[in-house]
Amino acid sequence: MNGIWKWFTQDGDEASVLARMVGENFVAYRRQYIIAICALVVISGTTAFSAWLMGPVVEEVFLGGDLDAAYRLSAVVVAVFLVKGIMTYIQSVTLNRIGNNMVARFQRRIYAHLLSLGAGFFTGQHSATLVARINQNILAIREMLNVIVLAGARDLLSLIGLVGVMIYADPLMSAIIFLAGPIALYTIGRYARRVKTIARDEVHLNAQVTTRIQETAHGIQIVKAFTMEERMREGLEGLTKQVEGRANKIAQLVARTAPLMETLAGLSVAGVIAYGGWRVVNEGYSAGNLASFMTALLLAYEPAKRLARLKVAVERSFVNGRMLYELLDTPPEAADGGPSQGEGPELPLTAGEVVFDDVHFHYGQGDDDQPVIAGMSFIAEAGKTTALVGPSGGGKSTAVALLQRLYEPTSGAITIDGTDISSVSLMSLRSQIAFVSQSPILFQGTVRENLRFARPAASDSEIEAAARSAQAHDFITAMPQGYDTPLSENASNLSGGQRQRLSIARALVRNAPILVLDEATSALDNESEALVQKALESLMAGRTTLVVAHRLSTIANADKILVIDGGRVADEGRHGELLGKGGVYSKLHAIGLQ
Ligand code: ADP
């Protein structure tokens, strides 16, 4: 048994995937597995028994001419097949239930894990590729469960039963036939290794096909405007051809086991007929025994063939299983930084003063990566508005991302009311911060649901009040189902200004003492601009606000302006003071602060 396991999992790779999968799941489904295995044992017993029955049929009925025995034996056959039918039903339903539940659990687990990963993980991935890959991986796991548990266990047990009958009927002949085994196993092992390398390529290529289609659907306006259709079509054609080639190769490798197996089977059956026949004729060997042996051999052939092919067939699933575990093994957010989601103490917030103290940060992992934040220090006073301005690429968005601990500084500290944010739990830090991003991101669901994401406990009247302050109530109620109107993908049925006001309303629902605002650079028409401005004013009132500012009105009204250049604060002051000084700020102001 150990030898079979070793052969099946020759590279150690499969062994770990399979052992982990069984280890993680067996206990949860212990009862069901026991039921299924009992049913499988009965099924294989009935198969072996029906092979054995051929002995008495030949001996008593055909040779002995006993008609009573014929009736008796046919009644037994009916009973045997009835039992087999019922047990097959039980086994199939139980194992499929386990499989379906395991897939559902994997999906939930992977989603929960994705949510726990840091922002860095997602910037390094194409979203559609990630989705496509996970989908494929999960489908393959289901296949693996079906193939290994259902086919594998059933076939293995049947084979054991049938081999038992063969040995019982004729040990010597069985021994000769079993010599074929190692030849088959060796050849199949070689094919399986080749499938493995191709399978990983196939998953990646398939994911790229999905990505390409999703990107096209997403950016159809640009595709058409730049008449990119032909190039996109060609790109997809190349990818699909490669996927097709890989899939054909895998199919070919799986099928390549057939000629070998068929030849081996032919040789075995031919040998049994010749040698067994010779013994019956010349040595008076029992014809009944030969019949049992032959039937068992013929019945064993199909399961043996499937089992032999199993390794090649599931190699692809192993590759997918491994990819899923790679994802699940990616450490969650803040695993090597400060405390993560639920751990760590609460942030003790009194006034809401934010301080950056000599903060350094670079995105990449390598030491030679360019620093994006290089010794940034400032104080954002409680309840006041601090505007971050400066040339593009200066590090403004990165600074506010650091405040939300989307990334951890490489050195220096960020404190809120004197507490280092890296010492408190992510959950408690972020629950004190409302965020309005540059491009308003809205989710599938109704307007009300989108606003409630910010604070699930918010009442309907709080949500409406927030929408009113954000100048969104009127256009929401003008929609056919008001607050219960479902938003289309990316809320594309709303105008840019409306989307922005919804995202401001969402931040108002959050009702957090600290506000992080990344102002949109895209210009709105004057009327929308005025409404968004009003919405922002209600949002900023009384909160410590850090705003990456692009609007002149926001900057002019700010209590403090930080000029961010080259990852540090180049200058700070109020609008009038900075203008008076000349320098970067007046240059920026002269070119319109975009
Ligand atoms: P600003 O908001 O002032 O325009 P950013 O903070 O967006 O500046 O960017 C500062 C620098 O960091 C830029 O050089 C940019 O290319 C780089 N950068 C921003 N985001 C990432 C990221 N996710 N990964 C790697 N580099 C990034």
Residues whose N, C-alpha, C, O or C-beta is under 5 A from the ligand:
A	BS01	ADP	T123 Y363 V372 P391 S392 G393 G394 G395 K396 S397 T398
